[in-house]
Amino acid sequence: MKQMRNGICLILALAVIAGCSQVKTAQSPEAEFKQVRNQFLSENSYSFYGTTRALTGNTVDASPVNFFGHKQGSDMVLNVNIADPDQKHSKNMSLLSQGRNLYVKQSNQQEWEPVGDDHVGLIQEFANWNPITTFLQMDDMRAMVLPVRDRVQTDNIQAMRVVLNSDKLKELLARQLKDQASSRVQSVHLPKQKLAWQLSARDWRTNSSGAHIQAGQSHRDIDELLNNMVLDAEYTLYYDKTSKLPTRTLMRIHSRYDLNGQRIYEHSEVDTYLQNYGKTYRLPNPAQKQK
């Protein structure tokens, strides 16, 4: 009888040890995020597409951004469509990253044109919708990573929440706005800012008379604007549990700030889908002239 009790105790002890071992080996959300990030950044080719939704007060933004693109090796092509309700048409633009160079082709052009370092609007537009930049910013600005309950047990998709640091978000927005204000080429393209949509809807770099503000004064205006801004954002990151590859990123942004004597309340979403990992794509060649 004593031997039986000892045997039962031994079995229970082993079960407890095994359970503890399983708990210890379970990955934390932070470790899971790093694994998904590393797997994604190591991928050689894939495609992506996405869209935006924005609400200012009770008004739905009438100029959403739709985008899609492909990555092949170290190169990427991104196609952006920005609706313009005032002109009753949309603005189409393609951006091509090739090595260290960036090229642009507007909808009315046939040839690719190089983008100089002073064309900050085009550079920012490419970064806004580029999924690599998304993951690098997520990595740099994350404040915490939280698990999301798996409500659909029949698929292989898991999700996590990546909450971003508000101060770092404001620093990013400040850099974007100040780069635009300091740019020598200010009329080429004003990018659609995804962190504060109304700042894209008007040229905040001009004063009431229409003249451009000096960069120094504009920088002070930006600092004042951001000092009174509340900016919060987080990603819901969906990924394949087996491959650890992301399938979707949904960024939700809430912002409140003062602009032209009004308090602006905004809620926006940037929804991006990633797919076709490993597929080979033939990207455009800027050196090849159209016939």
C-alpha atoms as one frame of an Amber mdcrd trajectory, in Angstrom:
protein
   0.000   0.000   0.000   2.838   2.315   0.889   4.533   1.520  -2.395   1.296
   2.309  -4.253   1.013   5.684  -2.502   4.630   6.450  -3.367   3.955   5.515
  -6.975   0.919   7.785  -7.144   2.909  10.633  -5.583   5.667  10.103  -8.136
   3.180  10.230 -11.029   1.606  13.416  -9.654   5.022  14.999  -9.174   5.997
  14.187 -12.746   2.707  15.641 -14.018   3.312  18.874 -12.091   6.871  19.086
 -13.429   5.632  18.497 -16.977   2.976  21.175 -16.576   5.503  23.656 -15.245
   7.808  22.805 -18.117   5.042  23.538 -20.624   4.330  26.876 -18.973   7.986
  27.820 -19.058   8.390  26.931 -22.717   5.267  28.798 -23.860   6.350  31.904
 -25.781   5.469  35.313 -24.413   3.651  37.758 -26.757   6.848  39.801 -26.939
   8.891  36.790 -28.056   6.156  35.814 -30.518   6.211  39.300 -32.022   9.985
  39.175 -32.487   9.711  35.819 -34.211   7.028  37.086 -36.618   9.012  40.284
 -37.255  12.234  38.407 -37.996  10.490  35.905 -40.258   8.785  38.663 -42.236
  11.902  40.804 -42.659  13.825  37.786 -43.922  11.321  37.100 -46.726  12.573
  37.669 -50.261   9.283  38.198 -52.094   5.573  38.751 -51.444   2.662  40.966
 -52.456   0.495  43.279 -50.370  -2.529  45.524 -50.665  -4.513  47.743 -48.359
  -6.850  50.639 -47.817  -7.613  53.347 -45.292 -10.692  54.460 -43.420 -10.881
  57.756 -41.581 -13.498  59.541 -39.492 -13.155  63.213 -38.516 -15.836  64.170
 -36.012 -18.916  62.618 -37.616 -17.612  62.962 -41.178 -16.140  60.013 -43.065
 -12.997  60.974 -44.967 -13.905  61.178 -48.647 -10.347  60.789 -49.934  -9.199
  57.335 -48.830  -5.892  55.831 -49.905  -5.794  52.463 -51.659  -2.449  50.830
 -52.286  -0.887  47.596 -53.494   2.586  46.399 -54.353   5.176  43.651 -54.668
   8.569  42.977 -53.158  11.266  41.094 -55.036  14.697  40.794 -53.465  15.736
  44.219 -52.194  13.385  46.056 -54.591   9.756  47.043 -54.157   7.080  48.643
 -56.321   4.163  50.445 -54.674   1.043  51.735 -56.421  -0.974  54.393 -54.603
  -4.450  55.680 -55.427  -5.673  58.762 -53.542  -9.265  59.829 -54.115  -9.821
  63.552 -54.709 -13.546  64.317 -54.217 -13.099  68.039 -55.040 -11.771  67.197
 -58.494 -14.085  64.157 -58.817 -11.229  61.865 -59.738  -8.389  60.001 -58.076
  -4.652  60.545 -58.145  -2.625  57.523 -59.174   1.065  57.210 -58.522   3.658
  54.426 -58.652   6.808  54.387 -56.549   9.701  52.026 -57.169  12.492  51.370
 -54.701  15.588  49.903 -56.364  18.592  49.551 -54.093  19.187  52.989 -52.570
  17.222  54.755 -55.309  13.555  55.736 -55.427  11.640  56.415 -58.648   8.183
  57.827 -59.294   5.727  57.618 -62.177   2.528  59.638 -62.126  -0.618  58.416
 -63.876  -0.022  60.782 -66.815   3.609  59.720 -67.299   5.173  56.860 -69.207
   8.734  57.105 -67.892  10.078  56.659 -64.380  11.713  59.711 -62.811  14.313
  59.591 -60.019  13.226  60.991 -56.647  15.780  63.316 -55.074  16.479  63.529
 -51.349  14.671  66.882 -51.199  11.386  65.394 -52.489  10.399  64.465 -48.948
   6.690  64.184 -49.778   7.293  61.309 -52.185   9.728  59.636 -49.790   7.179
  59.866 -46.975   4.398  58.547 -49.213   6.453  55.443 -49.957   7.209  54.931
 -46.259   3.548  55.388 -45.261   2.309  52.261 -47.060   5.491  50.175 -47.249
   4.998  47.075 -45.010   8.727  46.866 -44.234   8.616  50.387 -42.794   5.474
  49.378 -40.895   7.282  46.515 -39.164  10.387  48.598 -38.430   8.244  51.340
 -36.883   6.201  48.768 -34.971   9.442  47.317 -33.640  10.858  50.696 -32.647
   7.707  52.250 -31.183   5.993  49.351 -29.441   5.154  49.994 -25.807   3.646
  46.558 -25.121   2.566  43.418 -26.934  -0.663  41.755 -25.804  -2.209  38.423
 -26.812  -5.534  38.290 -28.644  -7.946  35.479 -27.855  -8.183  32.990 -30.722
 -11.929  32.886 -31.396 -11.654  30.742 -34.544  -9.991  27.466 -33.627 -10.477
  25.906 -37.062  -7.982  28.099 -38.934  -4.247  28.557 -38.494  -4.344  32.298
 -37.861  -3.382  33.886 -34.550  -3.311  37.555 -33.581  -1.590  39.917 -31.168
  -1.985  43.592 -30.262   1.050  45.851 -30.558   0.399  49.070 -28.624   2.609
  51.955 -29.760   4.350  54.569 -27.641   2.465  57.883 -27.979   5.571  60.048
 -27.485   7.419  58.212 -30.259   4.392  58.556 -32.532   4.416  62.321 -32.010
   8.160  62.411 -32.653   7.603  60.612 -35.954   4.837  63.025 -36.980   7.012
  65.998 -35.981   9.869  64.745 -38.174   7.520  64.257 -41.124   5.976  67.719
 -40.837   9.308  69.484 -40.255  10.904  67.677 -43.177   8.081  68.927 -45.378
   8.464  72.474 -44.047  12.219  72.438 -44.639  12.053  70.846 -48.085  13.305
  72.980 -50.975  10.809  71.177 -53.230   7.472  71.774 -51.512   5.072  71.703
 -54.450   5.806  68.252 -55.910   3.656  66.158 -53.594   1.992  66.586 -50.221
   1.713  63.091 -48.727  -1.395  61.730 -47.064  -0.390  61.594 -43.393  -1.823
  58.516 -41.743  -1.223  59.761 -38.171  -3.270  62.964 -38.449  -5.425  63.038
 -41.555  -6.550  66.657 -41.548  -2.931  67.803 -41.694  -2.878  66.322 -45.200
  -6.102  68.006 -46.294  -4.661  71.522 -46.271  -1.292  73.214 -46.637  -0.440
  74.064 -43.030   2.880  75.458 -44.294   1.214  78.672 -45.514  -0.095  81.591
 -43.495  -3.404  83.428 -44.008  -2.014  85.520 -46.885  -0.919  82.414 -48.743
   2.816  83.068 -48.415   5.052  80.249 -47.280   6.153  80.476 -43.643   9.859
  80.453 -42.923  11.034  77.007 -41.854  12.032  78.142 -38.357   8.631  79.665
 -37.631   6.911  76.652 -39.156   8.890  74.326 -36.883   7.734  76.305 -33.846
   4.136  76.080 -35.056   4.522  72.308 -35.417   5.915  72.001 -31.885   2.978
  73.986 -30.519   0.497  71.869 -32.469   2.009  68.628 -31.174   2.268  69.843
 -27.576  -1.548  69.970 -27.470  -2.072  66.787 -29.454  -3.285  63.469 -28.056
  -2.133  60.662 -30.344  -2.653  56.947 -29.710  -2.241  53.991 -32.045  -1.967
  50.238 -32.001  -1.652  47.394 -34.483  -3.540  44.149 -34.535  -1.062  41.787
 -36.140  -2.476  38.603 -37.709  -0.071  35.803 -38.571   0.122  32.142 -39.533
   0.836  30.069 -36.425   2.942  27.545 -38.354   5.031  29.715 -40.673   5.074
  32.755 -38.339   4.427  34.950 -41.384   2.059  37.926 -41.087  -1.147  37.841
 -43.117  -2.622  41.196 -42.096  -1.828  44.331 -40.096  -4.647  46.605 -38.916
  -3.484  49.934 -37.511  -6.014  51.943 -35.496  -5.207  55.587 -34.743  -6.963
  58.115 -32.514  -5.861  61.756 -32.569  -7.086  65.007 -31.053  -5.444  68.328
 -31.843  -6.083  72.047 -32.485  -5.950  73.327 -36.064  -7.062  76.773 -37.278
  -8.960  77.452 -34.059 -10.818  74.142 -34.054 -10.367  70.983 -32.015 -10.042
  68.091 -34.462 -11.110  64.577 -33.434  -9.998  61.770 -35.725 -10.204  58.010
 -35.806  -8.576  56.200 -38.701  -7.528  52.725 -39.766  -4.867  51.435 -42.137
  -5.665  47.872 -43.182  -2.920  45.908 -44.984  -2.969  42.317 -46.263   0.198
  40.329 -47.033   0.240  37.249 -49.250   2.005  35.185 -51.950   5.227  34.657
 -50.023   7.958  33.159 -52.215   6.284  34.045 -55.516   8.593  35.525 -58.164
   7.706  38.985 -59.467   9.070  40.940 -62.396   9.403  44.535 -61.261   9.671
  47.531 -63.624  13.073  48.637 -64.902  13.444  52.454 -64.771  16.327  52.318
 -67.256  14.129  50.689 -69.884  12.400  53.314 -72.014   8.815  52.844 -73.097
   8.362  52.254 -76.829
